[in-house]
Amino acid sequence: MKTTLIITSFVFFVQSIFGQILTPVKWSYAAKKTGKNTAVIFIKATIDKGWHIYSTRQEDGGPLKTTISFTQTPNYCIIGDLIEPKPLKKYEKSFEINVIFFEKSVIFQQKIKIFKQRFILKGKSNFMVCNDEKCLPPNDVEFSIPIK
């Protein structure tokens, strides 16, 4: 009986800890064909109020910049650089540099050339999210986008 009570208490304790994990960024993905052999990949970060993520062009020496990588396969190739909208910019005392970042939401775009008409494009986003009081540890989010 005592063992059952201890195990039950432990399970509730673990659930309460995991129930409090902050996830202020939600990711969504889409692909749109722009021609017979071309498409644009859309990677959207929806960011909770009061939080922000950093630009893919954030300079070194400050917060971790957002990176988006794609798994290389013979099904496609990348065309050009990742496109992002104009970020916000401010001097951040904690890093002692100007930082460039996004609030609320941001849509990154990547053009690709398609060599196979149907496949799953896989990749990973790596980002750091901060508010005015703290930063959460960098996070990796893997994605899979159907290309049709």
C-alpha positions in Angstrom: 0.0 0.0 0.0 2.8 2.4 0.9 4.6 1.6 -2.3 1.5 2.3 -4.4 1.1 5.7 -2.7 4.7 6.6 -3.4 4.5 5.6 -7.0 1.2 7.5 -7.5 2.6 10.6 -5.8 5.7 10.4 -8.1 3.5 10.1 -11.2 1.5 13.2 -10.3 4.7 15.1 -9.5 6.2 14.3 -12.9 3.0 15.2 -14.7 2.9 18.6 -12.9 6.5 19.3 -13.9 5.9 18.4 -17.6 2.6 20.3 -17.6 4.6 23.5 -16.9 7.0 23.3 -19.7 6.9 26.6 -21.7 6.4 26.4 -25.4 5.9 30.0 -26.5 6.6 29.2 -30.2 4.4 27.1 -32.4 5.6 26.0 -35.9 3.6 25.3 -39.0 4.7 24.4 -42.5 3.4 24.4 -46.1 4.6 24.1 -49.7 3.2 25.8 -52.8 4.2 24.8 -56.3 5.2 27.9 -58.3 5.9 26.0 -61.6 6.2 22.5 -63.0 9.6 22.0 -61.2 9.6 24.7 -58.6 8.0 25.4 -55.2 8.2 27.6 -52.2 8.4 26.2 -48.7 6.7 28.3 -46.0 7.9 27.9 -42.4 5.8 29.9 -39.9 6.6 30.6 -36.3 3.7 31.8 -34.2 5.1 33.5 -31.1 3.2 34.0 -27.8 2.7 37.6 -26.6 5.8 39.0 -24.8 8.2 36.5 -26.4 10.5 36.8 -29.5 12.8 34.7 -31.6 15.9 35.9 -33.3 16.5 36.5 -37.0 18.4 34.0 -39.2 20.8 37.0 -39.8 21.5 37.7 -36.1 25.2 38.6 -35.7 27.5 36.3 -33.6 28.3 37.3 -30.1 24.7 37.7 -28.9 21.7 35.4 -28.8 21.4 32.3 -30.8 20.1 33.1 -34.3 17.3 31.0 -35.8 18.5 28.4 -38.3 16.5 26.3 -40.7 18.1 23.3 -42.3 16.8 20.9 -44.9 17.8 17.3 -45.3 19.6 16.9 -48.6 18.1 14.3 -51.0 18.2 13.9 -54.8 14.5 14.9 -54.9 15.1 18.6 -54.9 17.7 21.4 -54.5 17.7 24.7 -52.7 17.4 27.9 -54.9 19.0 30.9 -53.3 18.9 31.9 -49.6 16.2 31.6 -47.0 13.9 34.7 -47.2 12.6 36.4 -44.1 10.7 39.6 -43.6 12.3 42.7 -42.1 13.0 42.0 -38.4 12.7 44.4 -35.5 15.9 45.8 -34.1 17.0 47.1 -30.6 20.0 47.3 -28.4 19.9 44.6 -25.7 21.9 45.3 -22.6 22.2 41.7 -21.6 24.1 40.9 -24.8 25.6 44.3 -25.3 24.8 44.4 -29.0 21.9 45.2 -31.3 19.7 42.2 -31.8 17.3 41.5 -34.6 14.2 39.6 -33.8 10.5 38.8 -34.5 7.5 39.0 -32.3 4.0 37.6 -32.8 4.8 35.7 -36.0 7.2 35.3 -38.8 7.1 33.4 -42.1 10.4 32.1 -43.5 10.4 31.1 -47.2 12.7 28.9 -49.2 12.6 28.3 -53.0 13.4 24.8 -54.2 13.8 23.1 -57.6 11.9 19.8 -57.8 13.4 16.7 -59.4 10.7 14.3 -58.2 7.0 15.2 -58.3 6.0 13.6 -55.0 8.1 13.4 -51.9 8.4 14.5 -48.2 10.8 17.3 -47.6 12.4 17.0 -44.1 14.3 19.5 -42.1 14.9 21.1 -38.7 14.4 24.5 -37.1 16.8 25.6 -34.3 15.9 28.7 -32.3 16.1 30.5 -29.0 13.1 32.3 -27.6 13.3 35.1 -25.0 11.1 37.6 -23.2 12.1 40.6 -21.2 13.0 38.4 -18.2 14.6 35.2 -19.5 15.6 33.1 -22.4 14.7 29.4 -22.8 17.4 26.9 -23.9 17.8 26.6 -27.7 15.3 24.1 -29.2 15.3 21.9 -32.3 12.0 21.2 -34.0 12.0 18.7 -36.9 9.5 19.0 -39.7 8.2 17.0 -42.7 6.4 18.8 -45.6 4.7 16.9 -48.4 5.6 18.1 -51.8 2.9 17.2 -54.4 
